[in-house]
Amino acid sequence: MVKEFVKFAMRGNVLDLAVGIIIGAAFGKIVSSFVNDILMPVVGLLLGKVDFSNLFINLSGTNYPTLAAAKAAGAATLNYGLFINSIVDFTIVAFAIFLLITQINRICAKPKEAPAAPATKECPHCFSSINSKATRCPNCTSVFDK
């Protein structure tokens, strides 16, 4: 059983999947850092010095100046600012994956073959279907050019 597991784990597609998951997780961390540390502070500044990571609705009724203070007090909160950050994060990752997949499909796509010439043509006199190489119709015996 151990030999079968090692054989399974060392197959190419399993190793490729493992590498893809590790790279995807690292890419997700990079995108999260970009969203939280670079993009959203600029967006917040443009929207009037709003800190999206600190936007929350306090459900306990007590007033807390920051989300960290509310969490430290154990207050129930709806953290909609963090949710907005997560949506932006997901959108960037999904768009990057879309770009990657479209480029891979473009590179790996087989060139389209030209459509084959029709094997038959229509006789202009009796309108029957004949071989495209024929110069005389077998039905009406009309002679015509190719």
C-alpha positions, 0 to 999 in steps of 0.5 A: 500500500505504501508503494502504491501511495508513493507511486500515486504521489510521484505522478506528474499531475499530482506534483503539478497540483501541489506546486500549483496550490503552493504558488497559488497560496503565495500569490494570494498572500501577495495580492492580499498585501497589495490590496490591504497595504497599497490599493485600499489606503489610496482608495480610502485617501481619495474617498476622504481619508477612509480606512476600509479595514476599520469600517464596522458596525458595532452590534453591542450598542457601546461606542468603540473608536476602532475595530481593534478596540471593539475586538479587544472588548469582545463586542459583536461587530459587522466588519464590512470594511474587511469584507470590501477588502476581501471582495477587491482581493478576490476580484484581482485574483480572479482577473489574474487567473482569467488573464493567465488561462486566456494566455495559456489557451492562446499559446496552446490552441491548435491552429484552425485548419482551412475548411476542405474544398467541397467534394461535390458541386451542383450541375448548372443545368439539371441542378443535380449533385456531381463530383467536383472534378467532373466536367460532364454531368452524368445525369443530363450529360451537359458539359461545363467548365470547372 
